[in-house]
Amino acid sequence: MQKLIFVLCFVFYATVAFGQGNPENSPFRKVSKPTTSEQTQDSTATLINSKNTSTKSLLGKLTKGDADDKKAKIQEYLIISHESDTTFVDTTLSIQKEYKFNYLRKDNFGLMPFANLGQSYNSLTYNFQNTTLLPQFGARARHFNYMEIEDVFYYKVPTPLTELFYKTAFEQGQLADSFFTINTSPQFNFSIAYKGERSLGQYQHILTSTGNFRFTTNYTTKNKRYYMRGHIVMQDLLNEENGGLQDDDIVNFENGEPDFLDRAIFDPNFEDAENTLRGKRFHLDHGYNLFNKVVKKALPKTLNDSTSTYKLSINHIISFEDKSFQYDQTRQNAIFGDAFRSSNLRDRVTLERLHNQLALNYINNELGNFSVNISGTHYNYGYNRIVVQQNNTITNRLKGNIYAAGGKYRKFYKGFNIQGEAGVNLIGDFTGNYIIGQASYNITDDIFAKVKINHSSKAPNFNMLLYQSNYQDYNWQNNFNNTETQQVAFQLKYKQLVNLSVDYSTISDYVYFKQDETVTESQSIRVFQNNNTINYLRAKLENEISVGKFALNNTVLYQNVQDDNNVLNVPQLTTRNTLYFSSELFKKAMHLQTGVTLNYFTKYYMNGYNPVLAEFFVQNEREFGEFPRLDFFINAKIRQTRIFFKAEHFNSAFTGYNYYSAPNYPYRDFTIRFGLVWNFFL
């Protein structure tokens, strides 16, 4: 079905391609102006912020013919997040576009990719800010490319818009993301998109095949009383698994033995397993404005009259999601221990989740914006069997209802943007709560500061509480305490010269996967809860220094963990530095960008990867790191087309074969890849 949808979309895109043109030359009907926001999005968009003095100069570069109100302008092609933060399409070429031209289509700083496209990422850093009340599904290593509610965007465009994304993969395959959106009227918009990937990889049995289908729509009545937006997302993420290199082959890899430079020569631990994450979600967010009153107050002639706005609305969100994770293996493998059966092993777990939320919103420009909500969530997680072991029976289901309440507040006061949000579970088997507050302020036109605090208490993920497998050691039912986190964060930004963010977190009752040390003959992964408090400090500095047509872009992350049990392991220093040149060529018909990027992190006890669980686990046996990764790139922009060419990890042959994504999982070798992003405006 997904392949059929993809073919139909491709035919449709091919049709509209003949209408490619510049958005400034397209006819345009009246659309609303974009709203302001201080949050950045991971999509190909530029933030609209009325307080940023550089916005006017940026719009001047992006548009032509501003004096002609009848022409569509690039900033009128709106991208709207699930929280109503609004951005617009950006067809410029910048170093941030280079960082986002990857499988995830967002900046992956702090993530260590595996050898093949579409595989997992090892996390080099963690953010413990939390605003959720329920456990997550599990199989977190498969979720980097799984699109959650916050990853889906809505659109409002004056003319039809198409975007085509393409990038080469490894050996056989490619990555493509096709998108189309149209407003059939100023009130109604829909979009359809499909992201597909297939890559064979350089090692044996690591083929990946993934698909993400998205359909979105949004509607507002002419009187703007009723509004609606919703989406349908269907996803299928498959990875073949090989268990990594055998221990005996690690020496051959690290010594760079000529016979093994063809990575297909290596015999991995097994070649008969795969795991698949599937999911479908139907989401609707709609509301009705009960009243909207504007009151003018007359003041003395020496002062301007003031205006007060009062607005009351109700909002309803309903979301249904059905997820499944499945691990298949032809034969039992001794790496994971004994199994209940010797062949045709299949582990499958599902989660059905139905969420309803009703909110009442009150807006008063003098008091601020208030919102209170109540919600009910039905969850059904588990398996179709029970497991009976010696003196132990493991149930098959975690099923129930959670009723919660929450609220939000926002107020602009004397230049400060003050926001707060809280939530708590009232009834149900899982307790949980969170509170978050932040205040931001533009000290000057060039200096921005923000402070944020967060407290949360949440149950561990479902697969930590209940798991079943054909492998005997991978069956458990646990009753853990909630993980409690507190975080204080601060950000200071000065133009492009300094963007400093610091956060300090304390984590109590941290839950993690680790190999059972009492089992020595196999990799028996169990779930543990830390009995000590973890103190975790992060300081991240971003800046760019430009001299003429040359620029040096730097991102440096310092981390420090105080943890007696060593269950949260991260590199102390992670850095990315890009030296690049950019210039207009051929009478400004093409914008060229070329340079070299260095990625590097210090040695640390890198987490291991377990394919049965699709989870990373703590290991404290060997440190990995201190291998540089150098990439050379040449990018160009011609009209609305951005072309990318990269020589990835070109230093792999002369700086040592000690690069790993996880223990026994080498990182990719030198390879050349290219691709493009092409926007069509009708």
N, C-alpha and C positions, 0 to 999 in steps of 0.2 A: 504493500500500500504506500509506504513512504517513497519507494522508488518511482511509483506512478505519479505521486504528487510532485516529486522533483522534476520529472520529465515535463509535466504540464507547466510547471513554473518556468522551466528553461525555454519552452516554446513561447510562453507569454513574454518573457524578458527579451527574447530575440526579436519579437515583434516591435516592442517599444524601443528597442535599441536604435531603430532607424530615425527615431524622433529625438535623438540626443541634441541638446542645445544648452546654451548658457541660461541659468535661471533668471538672470537680469533681463533677458529678452523675451520672457514668457508672459502672457496675459495673467492677471491676478485679480481675484475677487477679495474683498475685505476679510482679513483674519485678525484675531486678537493679538495684541503685542505680547511678547514673551515675558514671563514673570522672572523675578530675581531669585537668586539662590547663592549660598556660599559653599555648596558641596560640588565636587567635581565628579563626573561620570566616567566610567571605563569605556563608553562608546566613543565613536568617532565624532566628537562634538566639542564645541567650545562653550564655556560657561558664560551665561549672561549675568552680569553683576553690575547694577547701576552705580555702585560705590567704587568701582575700579576705574580709575581715570584712563587706563590703557584701552578700555573697551572701544571708545570712539576711534582711536587710531587703528585698532584691529578691524573694526567694521569697515573703515575706509579702505583697508587692503583687500577685504573680502568682496566688496561690492563696487559696482560702477553705476553711474546714473542715479544717484540717490535723490536727485531733484525730481525725478519722474515717478510720482506716486502710483502710476498705473503698471509699473513693472515689478515683477516678483524679485525680491531680494533674498540673498542666501540666508539671512538671519530670520526669515519668515518660514523656513523649513524646520519646524519645531520637533524636538525630541523630549518626551515627558516621562519622568520616572514614576514609580508606583507611589512615591511620596509627593508627587506634583512639582518636583524641581524641574525646571525647564531649561533646555539647552537648544542649540541649533546645529545643523549640519555644517561640518568644517571640511573643506576640500584642500586646505593648505598642507604643506609638507614641513614637518618639524621633527626634532629629535624624539619627541614623545610618540610620534607616529611610527618611528623606527622601533621603539621599545614595545609598541602594541601590535606589531605585525608578527603575530605568532598564533599558535593553535588556540589559545584562550582568548585572543583578541583584546588583551589588556596587559598592562605592565606586569611582568612576572618577576620583578626584583624580589628576592627573598625566597624564591622557589628554585629547586634544582631539578631540571627535567631529566627523565629517563632517556634511554638511547633511541627509542622509536617515538615518532609522533603519535599522539593519542594515548600513550601510556601515562603513568602517574607522575607526580612531582613530590620530591622530598622537601619538607618545609624547613627553611633555615631560620625562620622567625615566627612568632605567634602573637596574636592579638587577643587578649582575654576579655575584651569588652563584650558584653552579652545583653541582649534585650529579648531573649526568648524564654518561654516558660516550660516547654515540653522537651523530652529527650529527642535527639536526632536519630535517624534511621540506622546508621552504621555504614560499613563499607566506605569509609571516608576517603580512601585512596582513589576511588572511582568517581568522586564528586567534584573534582576540579573543573570538569567541563559539563557538569550537570547544572542546568539553568533553573535557579530558584525564582521565587516571585520577584525579588529585587533585581534580578538580571533581565527582566522583560520590560521593554519600553513601549510607549505609545507615541503616536505621531499626529501632527497636524501640518498639512502641506498645501500650498497654493496650487501646485501642479503635480502630476504623478512623479514619483521619485523611485529610482532603481539603483541598487548598489550591488556590484559583483566583486567578490573577493576570491582570489586564487593564490595558492602557494604549493610548490612542489613538495613531495614527501620523500621517503627513503626507499630506494629500490623500486618497488612497484606501487603506484598509487598517487594520490593527490589530496589536497584540502581545498574545499570550495564552500563559499557561503553566499547564497543568492537571496536578495531582499527586494521587495516591492511594496510601496504604499501609495494610497490615493485618497483624497477627499472627494467623495461623490457630491458633497455639498459642504458649505462652511461648517455645518453641524456634525457631519458623520465622516469618520475615517476608518479604514481598515488597512492592515498590512499582513503580508504572508512572507515567510522566510524559511529556508532550509539550509542547514549547515551539515555537510557530509565530509567524512574523512575515511581514507583507507590507505594503509601503509604496511608493506611487508617487513621492513626493518632489515638490519645488517646481520643480526644474530638469528639462530635457528628458533622457530616457533615463537615469535613475538608479534605476529600480525595483529593489527588493530583495525577496527571498523566501527565507526560511530556515526550517529545521525541525530540531529536536533531540529525538529519541526516546530515552527511557531506561527500562530495566527493571533493577531490582536485587533481590537476594535474599540472605538470610543465615540460617544455621542452626547450632544448637549442640545436641549430644546432651544428654540429661538428666543424665548423669554429667559433662558438660562436658569430656570427653576429646577429642572431635572437634568442630571448628568449620569453617565454610565461609561465604564470601561471594563474590558474583560479580555481574557486570553485563553487559548488552548495550546498546550505544549505537550509534545510527545517525543520521548527520547529513548535511544537504544545505543548503549555503549558497551562494545565487546572488545575484550583483550584476550589473546592467546597468552598462556603463561608457561614459562620454562624453568622457573625456580632459580634462575641465575646461573652463573658459571659454577662448575664443580670446584671444590677446594683444590684439587690437584692441578687445575688449569690456571689458577690465580698466578702462579709463578710464570707460566708461559705468557700470560697477558702483560704482567708488569715488566718482564724482561724484554718485551718487544720481539719475541722470537719470530723470524721471518715467515716460518711456516704457518703462523697463526695471525698474520696481518689481514688475511681474508677471514673475517669474523665468523663466517658460516662454517669454518672448520671446527670451531669449538663444539663440544658435546655438552649441552646444558644438563641440569639435574633431571629434567624430564621433558618430554615433547608431546604430551597427551592431555593437557589441561587447558581450560579457558574459564573465564568468569564474565558475567554479563550483568550490567545494571540497566533496568528498564523502568520507565516512569511515564505516567500521563497525568496531566493536571488540567482542571477546568476551574477558572477563577473569574469571579464577577465582583466588581466594586462599583456601587451606585448610591446615589443620594438625592435628596430633595431639599431645596431651600424654602423653609417655611415663611420667612419674611426677610426683607432687606431694606432697612430704613436709613435714610440719610437726613440728619438734622443740622441745620445751620444756626449758629449762635451769633447774634449781633454783638459786636464789641465797640468800644469807643472809636471815633473816627481816626484816631492816631494809630489804631491797631487793625490788622486784617481780621475779617470774620473767620471764625473757626467752624469746622465741620466735624460732626460726630457720626460714625457709622455703626449700626447695630444689625447683626446678621445671625439668624438661627437656622440650623439645618440638621437633618438626620442623615445618617449614612449606614449602609448595610454592606457587609462583605461576606460572601460565601465562597468557599474554596474546597474542592475535592481533589485529592491526590492519591494515586495508586502506584506503589513502588514495589519492585521485586529485585532481589539479588540472587544470582544462581552461580554455583561453582560446579563444573563438570570435569571429571577425570576418568580416563579409560581404565586405568589400573591403579590399585593402591600403591603408594610410594612410601618407602621406609623413612623418608625425611620427616614425615608428619606422624609417624608412629603407626600403631595397629589400627585397623579399620573393621567395621562391622561386616563389610563385604569386600571382596578382593578385586572386583571389576565393576565397570559402569557405575562409578560413584556420582551421585548428584545431591548437592545441598541447595535448598531453595527456601528463601524466607521472604515474606511479603509484609507490607504495611499499607493499610487503608486509613486515610485520615480525612474527616469531614469537619470543616471549621466554619462557624457562624459567628459574626460579630456585629453588634448594633451599637452605634455611637451617636451621641448628641453633641453638636458643635455650636459654640457661641463665640462670635467675633465682635469685639468692641475695641475701636482704635485707641481708646483711653485706658481701658483695663487690660487689654491683651486678648489673645485667642485661647479659649478653653475648649477642651474636649474630654468627655467621659465615655467609657464604653464597658459593655458586658459581653462576654463571649462564651461559647460552648464548643468543645472539640470532642468528637468521637474518634477513638483510635482503636485499631485492631492489628496487632503485630504478632507474627509467629509462624508456626509450622503446622503441617497436617498430620503430625504424629507426636507421641510422647516417647521419651527415652528412659528405659529402666536399667540402671546400673546397680552395682552392689550397694545395698542399703541406701539407695538414692534414686528418686524418680524426678525427672526433669519435665516440667509441664510444657505444653505446646503453644500457649497463647498468653499475651498480655493485652487485655481488652478492657475498655472502660470509657468513661466520660469525664472530662475536666471542665469545670466552670470557673471562669476568671473575670476579674475586673481590672480596669486600668484608666489612665488619664494622661493628657498632654497639656502643655501650656507653652505659649510663646508670646513675647512682648519686646518691642523695640522701645528702649528708654534711654534718652539722652545719648544716642549713638551706640548703645549696647544692644546686642541681639541676645536675649535671654531665652533659653529653652529648657524644658523639663519633661520627663516622661517616666511613668511608673506602671507596674503591673504586678498582680498577685493571683495565684491560684487559690480559689475559695473552697471548692468541693472537688474531690477526686482522689485517686490513689497516689498521684504525684504532687508533692508540694513544690513551690517555686515562687520566686519574686525577683524583681529587679527595679532599680531606680537609677536614672541618669539625668544629670544636669550639666548645662554648659552655658558659657557666656563668651561672646566674641565682640571685638571692638576694633575699628579702624583708627589707630592712634593718629596717623597722618594718611595722606593719599597713598603713600608708599609702604606704610608699616601696618601690618595686621597681626592681631594677637587673639588667642583663644585658649580657654581653660575648660576642662571637662572632668567630671567625676562620675564613677559608675560603681554600683554594687549589684551583685546578682547571686542567686542561689538556684541551682538547677540540677535535676537528676542526670546521671550519666546516660550515655547513648543506649538505645535499645539493645544493641548487640553485646554490650557489656553486662546487661542485666540478664539476658536470655539468649543462648545460642545453642544450636544443634548442628551436628555434622556426622557424616559417615566415619570420620576419624574419631576414635574413642576419646582422645585427649581434648577434643574441641567441643565438648558439651558442658555447659554450666548454667546455673541459675543463681544469681547473686542478689543480695539486698544491701546496697551500698548507701552511705550517707550522700546527701547532696554536695556537689562541689561548690564552694563559695569563693567568690572573687571580689576583690576591691581594686579599683584602678583610679589613679589620678594622672591626667594627661595635660600637656601644655604645648602650644604651637606658637611660633613667632616667625613671621615672614616679612622680608624686606625685598621688594621687587623680585628679580631673578637671582640676586646675589646670595641671599640666605633664606632657606626654608628649614627651620629647626623644629623638630617635634620630639618631645620627651614624654615617656609614660612609665609609671611605676606601678606594678601589680603585686598583690599578695594572693596566693592561691592555697586554699585549705581543702583537704580531702580530695586531692587530685587523683583521678582514675586513669590508668594507663595499661597498655599491653606490654608483657615482657615474657621472655622464655622462662619456663619453669626449671629452676636450677636443680631440682630434685630428679629431673628426668634428663639423663645424659646421652642416651642412645638416639634421640630424635629431637626435632624442633617442636617442642610442646609449648605453645603460646597460651598463657593464662592472663586473667584480668586481676589487677591489684589496685588497692587504694592506698595512697601515700598517707602516712600518719603524722607527717610534719608539714609545717607551713612553708611554702616556696615564696621567695622574694625575687622579683624579676624586673630588671631595669633595662629600658631600651632608649637609645638616643640616636636619632636619624637626622643627618644633615644633607640637604640638597642645595646645590648652587650651580650657576653657570657663569663662566667668565668669557667674554667675547673681546677679541682684538681684530678689528677689520672683518674679514670674511672667515676668520678662524674662531672656533669656540671650544671650550673645555667644559663638558657637563659632568658633574660628579654627584654620586649618591654614596654616602658612607653610613653604615649602621654599626653602632657599638651596643653589645648586649652583655649583661652580667646577671648570673643566676646564683642565688644562695640557696642551696638545697642539699641537705646532709645525705639524702638517699640517691642523689644523682639520677632522678627520673625525668627531668626536663633538661635536655641537652641541646644547646645551640652554639654556633660559632661565636667567638667573642667579637670578631670583626668581619664584616661583609662589605665589599666595596664594588662599585661599578663606575668606571671612568671612560668617557668617550671624548676623543679628540677628533673634531670633524671640520670640514670646509664646506661652505655653501655659497652659491652664487647664481645670479640670473645669466642665462646664455641665450644666444640667437635672438637678440633684441627682445629679451624677456619672454620668449616663447616657451622656454623650459627653465625650470628651477632645479639645479643640481645640488646634491648633498652627498658627501663621501667622507669616510673616516674609519677609525679603528676603535673598538670597544673592548675593554678589559673587565672581566668578571673574576672575582677572587674572594675566598673566605678562608679563615684560619682553621687549623685542625680541631676536630671535636669528635665526640662519640656519636657518629651519625646513626640515625634510626634505621633499623632493618625493615625489610618489606616481606609480608606474608601473603601469598596469593590466595590461600584458602579463605581468609577473612577479608582480603583486600584492605588491610590495615597496616600501618607502620607500628613497630614495636621498639621498645627501649633496649639498647645493647651497650654494654660498657667493657667490651673486650678489645676493640681496636679503634683507633682514631683515623678519620679520613679528612682530607682537605689540603690546603696549601698547594693546589694546582691551578695555575692561571688558565683562563679560557679567553683567547683572543679571536675576535670576529672582525673581518674587513667587509665594509658595505659600500655600495654605490646606489643611491636612490635618486629618482627624478620625478618631477611633476610636469605634465603637459596637459593644459586645460584642467578637466576634472579627473584626470587619470594619474595615479601615483604608481610608479614602477619601483620594485625593490629587488636588489641583487646582493647576495651575501655569501662570503666564504666563511663558514662557521668552523670555529675551533681549528684555525689553520696552523696553530703551533703544536698540535697533538703529537707530531712525529719527532719533535726535537726538544720538548720540555719534560719528557718522561711519561710512561704509561701508568700513572698512578691516579687516574681520574675515575671517580665512581659517583653514581647517583644514589646508591645504597650498597651495603655490603654484598659482594658477589654480583652486583649489577653495574658493569662499567658504563660510563657516559659515552656519548657518541664520538666518533672519530671525525677527522676533517671531511667536510662535505660542502658542496656548492649548491645553493638553492636560490630560487627566484620566484617572484609573484607580482601581483598587482591588485590595486583597489580602484574600481572604475564606477563613477557616479554618472547617472543619466537623468537629465531634467527635461521633461516634456513641456 
